[in-house]
Amino acid sequence: MAVFPNQMAAELLRSALSVEGIESYSQLTDMAAGSFGVPGSGGGPVAVWVSRNDFDRAREVLARLDAPSAESS
């Protein structure tokens, strides 16, 4: 649904989704997974996923957060 620069930003969305009753999970992107364990990498980009059934509602939550750091995917 969206990619964030780090885990903290992704968790902000996941928290808002949870309040709305929308289940989600986060996953390191390929770039972040490749940097896992590299000092100073900070973990890298994190994708947040929801079910197709919740996608439209989740996009509304994301829009309300006005998260300029999120990149739609």
ABEGO torsion letter per residue (X at the ends): XBBBABAAAAAAAAAAAAAAGBBBBBBBBAAAAAABGBBGAGGEBBBBBBBAAAAAAAAAAAAAAGBAABBBX
